[in-house]
Amino acid sequence: MQGSSPRQYPPVDHDAALPDFHEADFAPNEPDPGSNEPDPGPNEPNPELDDIKVEYHPHSQISSTVHHFSEFTRSRMTEHTVPRNNTPWEPFRTRLDFEIAEIALEAAMTKDQTNRLLDLVHRSASGNDKFTLQNHDEVRSLWDLASQRYTRFQNDTVSVPFDSEVHEFEMHYRPLWDWGLDLLRDKYLAPHFRFVRFIDEPWTADAFWNAQSQLPSDAKPLAYILYADKSKLSSFGTQKGYPIIARIANLPVHIRNNNTALGGGRVVGWLPIIVENQEHAKKKNYVDFKNAVWHTSFYQLLASVAQHSNTGYWFECGDGIKRRLWPVILILSADYEEQCIMALIRGLKGKFPCPVCLVPQDEQSVLATHEFRTRHQSEDVLRTARLKPSEKEKEAHLKAFSLRNVENVFSRVRHVDVHRALSFDRLHTNEEGLWGDHLWKEVKFWISDLGRDAAVKLDKNFDGLPRWPDLTHFSSVIAVDFTDGTVLGDLSKMIVFAAQDIFTSSRCKLGHLLLRCIRHYIEFDIYASLEVHTEHTIAAGRLAVQKFSEIMAEYIAQSQPETLKNWNFPKKHLVSHIFDDIISKGATRNYSTKPNEKMHGSLRKIYLQRTNFKNVASQILHYDEWLLTSTSMRTELDELDEYYKRNTCDPETHEALDLDDTGEPESTTIHAHLGSRQGNHSFSDIMLSHGTDRAFTNFRMKLNGFLNGFLPQHNIPLPDGKCIHLRAEDMITVFHFLRVNYESIVDWRLHRDLLRCNPKFYGLPRYDCVIVKTADKPFFARLVYMFSCLIGNTDFPLALIHPYDVGIASSRRRRDNDMGLWRVRAKPRISSEIISVQSIIRGAALANDPETDGDYFVIHTVDTDMFLRVKALQDQPST
């Protein structure tokens, strides 16, 4: 430090008693205490004006110092110029390592994203790839340039009059026809388009057939699925977004309902949101004005489609074939509130609140057939109303049909009937609506009526249900407010198993009746969710709706004096249209709002991370254009990599192929495969660790007997032609995991179950159940032990199981069928058996019956395949 050194003062005597600051403490011969400065030492300069004295706490044992003001200022500025650490990036090996890891941390990159970033850095460092990007502006300009390959967003101003003024709004959109052609010219998607009956995809159903019948014989329908809904862009602000999402019905569902791959859902429009004017709020004219803004804006999106709906359009598709394409709005996917806007009806309080039919407002709780609305009827009503001489007469005529005085945008597209295009929505009508808002609340009402013990028991029963992949496990339900539709759907699938011993007919008659209603609700909901339909499943689904409505009518009549519940609401009525829609437009997943609702999450993410929170629509849509471009380029890159990999490397060893002999290996599918190897164990060790479990009684003898019967039955020779006699010191290999591939009886595709037989899976024992195939009929069992046994040169994958195949009395079956339950009963544990894992059909989930030890209910609601398998068992005649 430059300048004079600070002067030192004697240290404080810390052993001396501290003075009383309120009294004088100076001896007669001491200097006058009026001076705060001590006498300078003999070699120290006298203090100067503006000098700064630094005093330290006595406990620090550091002497006081005095600094000239100028030196003190300079010393403070330069005090920390010496680095604290010459390698602050440690334990990272280099500074570059740290800085790249820092970017990954700040961007909250996932494991996969971080690995991709590191791989790119290594590729660049190795010199194999050249990296040329310089800055953010260059990246933006290149994304904008690349985005030219697809139809970009446009921004138009729409004008709508209200209250003697013309109001203007911005509408962002991609011309819908041009967006559809983008997909048609793509060579990757070309083989997947269908223009040409099992009822599953839209092109196998009536509406597609009827649409094609209305067109010229050489025309091919290009069918659109459109969705719109308003939602908040953040949980803490007021900003909202109003996206329109489009899909092409000609593409198969695994492409169409994918939100990330090319050919999946894409934002094609962003509707204006009208700020509520409290002066006019809820007035009829203002509501009509808001609907008019919606339909006027939506036309900007549909204009190109409306034009070509009159003549068609010849186009060379990605497969090189020229087709005369004809646009059709086949499906409108939306919740009830949005459907009311699309159909321009008056909603909940209207005389006829259904957008599909003319059911009276006070008859919605009753299952009955009503006259369907049609496009031509609605147009005629509007035309007639506008010819009335007075506003009162005009309003009366429109009100008689619950319609609004607004022209419907979909009437401007030929061959489109908005009332036929509107489709049943399981998410909002069933899972969040009829179940979540109504039936589940009725369950809680009767649980509350029974008291705290019933609530505790219901939570305990839910927690005791087995875990199953892709199914929410509930540890408690009564005190939790569920808002997610998927979680509510899982709750409905399990409620009968958890509540059947609480809502008994003797303890809670109305609760028991409600549970019977819920049983039929679950049945028709699962039928509605089937991926593929036949005439049989549609008939069974209609019957389930009818039974639900009949028992609900009984429940409503008996419970209303206590619950005061009004069951006249649209979601109670809309279930009557489910199977009409399935026949018309295919499986409900074709028009489910779930894939579209999920896209709101990515839009919120863009809003929070990629905008400045002002004029957000253009920023969000600009970034969405980049994402579409990135997805397309990534698909093409993956195809390129796969092409070179396939032609130069062995797919398993990744070693170079002999290009003179590139015959592809035969592809095989293994039905059942053991995993999570636990090592080799001798029979003596196994009996030592499992000897107290009666399932292992005579384990080695059972295995000998099984092998000596199994091998000859399957034409496998016994070693040396002699019976197998395994010894106590012989070894088997133990496994804790089983993967079973099975053919679903719903869609005949391969599905997979991941099963556990593990004494400590995430800290708890997990022994899954299975369906076992026999020559007679299948039975249910629980996995006890999984292993492979080497006989000769062949490893046989086997399992020790506890069979649940004791016969159930017919009287018990009839009582269980009242709740739609299928009961199984365990044999004594000593009756365990050994099977080949190849005889396992698929996994199963069993719920314990709390009232009867050893009895279980098959949870047939885990998926649609299990539902149909159990229904087949229930339909068999009792023995």
N, C-alpha and C positions, 0 to 999 in steps of 0.2 A: 504494500500500500504506500503511495506517495504521500509526502508531507511529514510533519513532526509526529513522533510517537506519542501515544496517549500517556498522560502522567499517571503513575501508580500511587495508590493510597493504601495505608496499612489495613490489613484485614480486620474485620469486626471480631470482637471477643465474644464468641457465642456462649461462653460459660457464664458471662455476667448476666445478672438479672435484668429483664427488660424494664425500661422506665415506664412510669405512669404518665401517659401523654397528657393528662389533665393537670399535672402539678410541675413546678419548677424542680429541676434535678441537677443543679449546678453548685459546686462548692464555691466558697467565697473567693478563692484565688484563681478560678477558671476564667477564661476569656468571656467577654460579653456574648451571650447566646443570640443577640440580635443579628449577628452575621451568620449566614448559612454556609459560607465558604470556609473550609478548614485552612489553617496556615499552610502555605506551600512549604515543601521541604527545601533544604538548602540549595539543591541542584535543579529545582523546578521553577519554570517561569510563573509569573503571577497570572491569575485567570484574567481573561479578556471578556469584553462585552460580547454577548451572543454565543459564548462557549456553551457546549452541551455536555452535561454530566450524565453518565449512565450508571445507575445503581442497580445491583442485582439483589435478589432475595437473600437474606442471611443464610438460609439453608444451602444455597448454591456454593458458598465458600469462594466466590469470585469477587476480586477487588473492584471497587468503583473505578471508572475511567472518565476523563474529561477530554472532549474533542473540540477543536476549532470548528466553527459552523461549516466553513468551506470544505475542510477535509472530511468532515462527517458525511456531508451530502455525497461527495465523490466516493467515499468508501462504501456507502450503502448501495450505490449503483453498481459497483464492481464486485460486491461480496460473493455473488453466486455464479460468477463467470466460469469457474472451474467445474467441469462435468462431474456429477456424482458417480458415474459409472461409464467406463469406456466400451462396454458391451451390453447395453441395456436390453437387447433383444433375447438374451439368454432366458430360458433354456432352448429357445429356437436356435438352430445351428448357424443361421445367417440372418442378416438384417432383412434380405428379400423374403426369406421364409416367414418371418414375423409379419411383414407388411402385407403379404398375400393372405396369411391367416387372419390378419386384422380386417381386411376387406370382407372375407367370408363371415366373420363375426358381426360386423356392422350391418351387413345385408341379410343377416339371419338365414344363411344358406343351409339347405338340408344336407344330409350326408351325401346324397347322390350329386347334388349341385357342386358341393365342395370337391368331390372326387373328379368331376368333369373339369372343373377349373384347374386342378392340379395336373390333370392329364394334358390339358392344353398347354400349360406352362412348360411341361417336360417336352412335349412335341416341338414347341418353338425353340427351346434351349438345345435340343438335339440337332436342329437344322433340317429336320425332315419337312417341316412346314414353315412357310414364311409369314411373319406377322407384320402387317403394314399400317394398321389403324393408329391414328395419332391422338384423337381427342373425341370428346362427347359430340361435338357438332358434326364431325365426320360420320360418326355412327348413325346419328339421326338422319343425315342426308342419304346415307346408303339404305336405311330402312324405308325411307320415303320412295326412293328409286325402285327398290325391290317390290314395294306394295302396288306398283302399277300393274302387276300381273293379274290382279283381281279387281272387280268392280269396287270403286271407292265410294265413300259417303258423300252425299250432296246435302246442301242446306238451303231450304226454301222458306219463304214467309207465307203463311196462310192468314187470310182475313175472314173474320166472322163478325156479323153485326149483333149488337145487344144494347138495349136501352138508348137508342138513337145515336149510337157511336159504332164505329168499326174498330174492332180490336185485332191486333196483329200478334202472331206467335211464330216461333221458329220450329221447323220440323226437319230433323236430320234423318236421312234414309239412304239405303242402297236400293236402286231400282230392282224390284223383286225378280222380274224376268231375267235381267242381266245376271243377277247373282245365281239363279238356277242354271243358266247357260255356263257359268264358270265351272260348275260341278260336272255338267254333261260333257264338257270338252276334256275333262281330266281322264287320262288313260288308265290310271289306277282304279278309279271308281267305275269306269265304263262297264266292266263285266258284271257289276253288282246291280245295275239298274234293271228293273222289271217293268215291262209295258204290257204284258199279256193278261183246284179249290181246296184239305184241312183249312180251317179258318184261323189264321194267325196274323200274317202281314196284311197291310191295307189292301194290296192288290188281289188278295184272295177273298175279299168280302164284297158285299152287295153294292156299296156306294161306288167303289171303283168300277165295278162291272156296269152299273147303271150310267155312270159318267161316260164310259167308253161307248155305250149304246147310243148316247145322244150325239156323238161326234161323227164326222164323216168316216167312212170305212178305213181310210188310209191314215187316220189321225191316231196319235199316241198320247194319252193323258200325261202331262207333267204335273203331278199332284203335290200341293203345298200343305204343310201343317204349320199353322201360325199360333203364336202365344203372345199375350201382352199382360203386363201387370205392373203396378206402381209399388215401389218399396223404398225404404229409407236407405241412404248410402252410408250412414254411420249410426252407431248406437248413441252418440252423444250430441248430435247436431240435428238440424231440421231439414237438411238437404235431401231431396228425393230424386229418384230416377224412374223413368217410365220406358223400359226397353221393349221392343218387339223382337221376338226370336222366331226364326224360320227353320224348318227342316223339310227335307224332300221325302215324301212318302214312298217313292219308287225304290228307295234304298232300303236294304235290310236293317232290322232294328239294331243289330250290334254296331253298325256304322252310324245309323241315324240318331240314336240316343246317346252317342258318345259326344262329350262336350269339348274334347281336346283335339281329336283327330279330324282330318279333312273329311268332309261329308257329314259331319255332325252338326249340332245346333249352332247357329250363328246369329249374332245381333244384326238385324237389318234395318232397324229404325229406332228412333228415340222421340216419343211423343211429348208435346208440351204439357206442362203442369200448370193449371190455373190457380193462382193464389186466391184463397178464399176471401170473398168480400162479405163481411158480416152484415152489411146493409141488405144484401140480397140472398144471403145463405138460406138454403132449403126452400126458397120460393120456386114455384114450378117453372117460370120463365128462365130463371137463372140455371136451374138444373138442365133444362132443355139446351141452353146456351153451351154449357160444359160438354154435353153430349155432341152438340153440333161441332165444337172444336175438335173433339176426338175423331169424328167421322171425316171431317174435312181434311184433317192432318193425315189420317190413315190413307186417304185416297192418293196422296203423293207417293206412297209406297206401292200402291196397287195400280197406278196409272198405266205402267207398261204391260202389266198382266191383263188389265181390262182391254187394252188395245188388241192384243193378240188373241183374246178369248173370242173375238169375232171371226177371225180368219185362220188362226193357226200360224205356224212358223216352221219353215223347212230349215233343218240344222244338221250339220255333220257332227256326230257325237265322237267321243274319244275312241270308240272301236272302229271308226272309219265308215260307219253306216249313216246315211242320210235319213232322217225321220221327220215327219210332219208332226211337230209337237203342239199340244193344245193345253194351255194352262187351266188348272182346276184348283179351287180352294177346297180341299177335301175335308180338312179337319181344323176346327178352332178349339184350342186347348186353353182353358182359363178357369178360375174359380167362379163361384156364383155371382159375385158382385161385378166382375168383369164381363161375364156372359150377359148380364142385364144391359150393360152398355152396348155390347156387340149387337144384341137383338133389339135394342131400343125399347125395352119394356120398363115398367115402373117399379119393379123390384118387390121387396117383402110385403109392402102394404098395398100393392096393386090388387085389383079384383081377380086377376089371373097371374100369379107370381112366377109361373114356370116359363122359361124361355123356349121350351120345346112343345108344350101342349097347353090346352086351355082348362087346366084343373082349377076349380074355384078355390079361393083363398081359404075357406073354412072346411075344405075336404082333403087337405094335403096329408092328413094322417091315415087316410084310408086308401088301401091298394085298389085301384080301379082304372079302367081304360077311359081316356078322354080324347077328344078331337085334337089332332095335331095342328100346330101352327104351320103355316106355309109362307113362303116368300110372296106369292101372288096375293094371298089373303091380306098380309100386312101392307103391301103396296096399295091394294084396293081401299083398305080402311083409311090410309093416310090421304089418298087421292080424294075420297069421298068427304073426309073431314075438312079438307082445305076448300071445298066447294060450299061449305055451310055459310050462311049469311052473317052469323055472329060468332064471336069468340066463345061464348057460352055453349052454343050448339056444337062448335068444333071440338071443344074440350070434352063435352059429354060423349061424343061419338068415339074419340080416341080412348077415353077412360073406360068405355065399355069393353075394350079389348086390351086394356093396360098398355097401350102404346104411346109413344111420344111424337111430338110434331117436328120430327127431324128426318131427313132423307137418309136411308141406310146406305153406307158406302159399298156394302157387298152386293147391293142390287145393281151396281154398275158393272159387275163382272158376270158374263153369261154363264149359265149352267151352275150357278151357285145359289143354294138356298141356305141362308144363314142359320135357320132353325134346325136344318138337317146336319149342318157342319158342326154346330155346337155339340160337345161330347162330354160324357160322364167323366168326372174327375174323382178317382178314389181317394187321393190325398186330402182334399178339402171336404168332400161330401161324406166319406166314410171315416177315415182315420182321425182327422182333426175335427170333423163335424158330427155326424151321427153318433160315433163312438166317443170321441174326446170331449165334445161339448154337452153331450146328453146322456148316453148310456153309462159312461164312466161316472158321471156326477150322480146318477141314480144309485149306482153301486155304493158310492161314498155316503149317500144319504142313509141307506139302510144299514151300512156298517156303523155309522154314527148312532143310528137308532138302537142298535144292539149294545153299544157301549164300548169302553176302552178295551176290554178283553178281546172283542171281535177284531178291533183294529190291530192289536198286537199280534193276534193269531194270523191275520191276513199277511202282515209284513213277514212274519216267520215262515209262512208257507211259501211266499214268493222267494225268500232267500234260500229255502231248501230245494227249490227246483234246480235241475241239472243245468250246467252251462252248455251252450251250443254255439258253434261258429255263426257269426252274422246275426245273432239274436241277443238282444240286450238282456243282461242279468240284473234283476232288481233285488236290492237288499232291503228296500223299504219303498212303499208306494203311497200310503195314506197322507203323509205330511209333505209330499213333493208335488209341485205344480209342473206338469209336463207340457211342453209347448211344441216339441219336435214331432212332426207327423210320423216319422219312421219309428220313433220310440213309442209313441202312442199305439201304433199298429202292433208292435211287439207285445205291449201290455195287453191288448185285446186277445192276442193269441194264447196268453197264459192264464187269463183271469179265471176261466172255468176250473182249471186244475188247482188253483190256489184257493178258490172260494167255495168249492163244492161241498166241503165238510162244515162250512160256516152257514151258508144259506140252505139249510135243510128245510124240508116242507113242514116239519114239526116245530122248528125253532123260529123260522122267519118265512111265512108262507109267501108273502109278496117278493121278498128277496129271492126265494127259490124260483118263483115265476119269472122274475127279471133275468135270472141266470139261464133259464130255458130260452128266453128271447135272445139273449146274447149268444147262446149256442148256435141258433139259426142265423143270426147276424154274421158270426164268424164263418159259417158254412158258405153263405152266398158271397161273402167278401173274398174267400179263398177261391171259390169257383170263378168269380170275376177277375181274379189275378192270374188265372192259368195262362201260360204262354202260348198254348195251342188249344183250340176248341174243336170238339166234334158235336154232332147233333145230340149225342147222349149227355155231354157235359153241359151244354146250353139248356137242355130240358131239366137236368138236375139242378142247375142254378136257378132257373125260374121257379122250380118247386120250393127251393130253399127260401126265396124271396116271399113266396106265397105263405109258407109256414111261419116265417118271421112276422109277416103282417097280421096273420090270424092270432098268434099268441100275443103280439104287441097290443092288438085291440082288446084282448082280455086283460092284459096288464094295465093298460091305460084306464079302462073302466073301473078296475078295482083299486088302483093306486091314487087316482086323481084326488079323491077326498082328503088324502093325507099329504101328498106331495104338491098339490095345486099346480102341476106341470101342464103347460099347453104344448101339445105335440103337433099342432098345425104350423109347420115351418117347411120351407122348400127342401131342405136336405133329407127330411123324412120321406118326401114324395119322390125326389129325383132317383131313388134306387129303383123305381119302377121302370126306368129307361135303360138300365145297365145292359141287359142282354139284347135289346133292340140295337144298341150301339155296337155291341160285339158282332152281331150278324152283319151290321151295316159297314163297320170300319175296322173289324178285326179285334185282336186282343187289346185290353185296356192299356197296356204299356205303350201302345201306339199313340195314345193321346193323353198319357199321364203328364201332369204338370211337374212331377218330381225332377226330371232332368233339367227343365227350364228354371225351376226354383233354385237349383244348385248353381246356376249361372249367375244369380244375383250376388253370390259370395265372391266370385272373381271380379265382378264389376265394382263391388265395394272395395276390394283390395286395390284395384286400379285407382279408384277415387282417393283412397287414403295415402297411397304411395307415389302416385304419378301425376297428381294435379296440384294446382295452387289454390283449389277450393273456390275458384271464380270461373263462371262460364264453363262449367265442368263437362257438359255434354260433348263438346267438340274435342276436348282433351281425352276423355275416356274412349270415344269412338276412334280417334286417331291411334291411340295405343292398341285398340282392338284390331285395327287394320294390320299393325305390325305383328300381332300375335298370329293372325291368320296366315300372313306371309311366312312367318317363322315356322309354323306348323307344316305348311306345304313344303318348304325347303328341307326341313328335317326329315319328312317322309321320303323325299327323293334321295337325300343323303343316305338314309338307312337302306333304301333299295340298292343304291350303288355299292355300299359296303358289303351288303349281303351277296350281291352278284359276284364281286371279286372274291369274297370269302368262300362262297360255294364252289367256285371254279378253281380255286387254288389250294384249299385246305380241307383236310378230313374234318367233318363236322364234330367228331368226338375228341380226337387227339390234337386237332389244329395243326397237324403236321402237313407238309407239302404232299400233294397228291401226284401220283404217276399219271400225267395227263394223257397217256396212251391208253389207259384203262380206268375210266371214270364212272364205272357203273355205280349207281346209287344203292346204298344198303337198304334192305327191306325194313320198313317201319312196322313196329309191333307195339301193342298196348298191353301193359300188365294190369290185370284186374285188381290184385291186392299186393301191396309191397310193404314189408316190415322196415322200420327205421329206428333211430336212436338206440344203437347197439350198446349193450351193457356188459359185454364180455362173455367169456365161457365159464360155465358153472357145472360142477359135478352134481349128480343126483343126491349124493350124501350131503353136500353143502346146501342144496336147495331144501332138503328135508330138515336140516338143522335150523335154517332161517324161517321156514314156513310150516314147521311141524305142528304148530298149534292151530293152523287154519285147516278146517275139515275138508276144504276143497282139494287139498293136496294129499288126502288119504289115498294110499296105494297109487301115487302119481306115476311111478316108474312102471308098475304093472299095467295101469291104464294105457300108457303110451305103447308098451309092448303089444297089448291087445289091439289097439287102434292100427298100428303099423302093419301087423300081420293080417288084418282085414282090408285095410285101405289099399295097400300095394297090389294085391292080386285083383281087387275090384277094378283097378285102373290099368290092368295089364302091365304092371311094373314087376319084374321078377324079383323074388326075395334073394338076398345075398347067398350065393352058393346053394340056392334052392332050399334053404333051411329057415325055420321060424326065427324071428328076431328075439334075442334075450339080452336087453340092455342091462349093464351092471351098475352098481352103485358108484363106481369111479368113472363111468363114462360121462362125457361132457355134452352139454347143449349150449347154444348161444341165445342169450336173453335180449329181448327188445322191449321198448316202451311206447313205440309209435307205429301206427298202421294207416297207410293211405289206401283207400278203396275207390276205384273208378267203377261207376255203375251207369247203366242206361236208364234215364228217366222215363217213366211210363207216361209223362205229360208231353214231352217234345221229342223223345227218342234220341236225344243227344247225350253224350257222355258228361256226367257230373262227378264230383269228387267229395268224399267225406274224409276228414282228418280225425283219426280216433286215437285216444290215449288209454294206456294201461300202465299207470305210473303211480307208485306209492307216495310220491311227493312232487306233484306238478304245481309249480308256483306255491310251494309250501303246504299244499293240501293233496290228499289222495284223490286220484281221478281214474275211475274205471268205467269207460264208456260201454254202451250197449249196442247190440247189433241184431240184424235179422239174418237167420241162418237158413240156407236152402237145404231141403231134404227131398228124398224121392216122393214122399207123401205130400206134405205141405210145410211152408216155412214156419219157423218159430222164433221167438225173441230170447235173447240171452245176454248175460253180462260178461265182459272180458275179465278174466282172473289173472292170466299169465300168458305172455306171447314169447315164442322161441322158435328157433330152427334146429332141426336134428339132421345130422349128416349120416346117411345110410349109403354105404358104398361110396360112389363119387357124386351123389346127389344130395343137395340140401333141401329139406322139406320145411316150408314155413307153416307153423302150427300154432294153435291157441288152446289154452285150457279155459273152458267157459262154464258159467253157472246158468243152466237152462231155466227159462221162465215159461214152461209149457204145461203146467198142471191145468186140467180141465176146469172150466167155470160153469156153475149151474145156470140153466136157462133163465130162472127167475132173477138171478143176479144180473145177467146180461140185459134183461128187459129194463131193469131199474137204471143201469148204466147208460143204456141207449137214450133214455130220457134227456141226458146231458150230452149225448153224442160221444161218450167215453168208450174206450176199448181197454178192458182189464186183462192183465196177465198175472200169473201167480208163480212164485218161485218154488222149485223143487227143494228138498233139503240140500244144504250145501255139500254134503258128502256125495251127492249124486252128480258132481261135476263131470264134464265130458271133455274129450279132446277132439278137435276138428281141424281140418285144413283151412287156412285163412282164405283159400280160394272159394270155399263154400259160403263165405259171408256175402250176402247180397248188398248190404249197405249198412251204415250206422243208424242208430235210433236213440231217441231221448225218452227216458221213462221217469214219470213223476210218482213218488211214493204216495200210497194211500194212507193218510195218517190214522184212519180208523181200523185198518186191517193189516197186521204185521205180515210182511211177505207179499203183499199185493201192490201192484203198480199200474199206472195208467200210461198208455202210449201217447206221447205228446205228438199228435198227428198234425199239429198246426205249424211245425218247424219249417216245412216247405210244401210246395204243391205236390211233389212226388209222394211224400209220406202221407199226405192227406188222401190221395186216391188209393194208395195201398191199404190204408185202414178202412176206407169206405168199402173196398172190395171185401174185406174180412167181415164187416158189419152186415153186408148184403147177403152173406152166405146163410143158408138155413141153419137154425140152432140144432145142436146135437145133444 
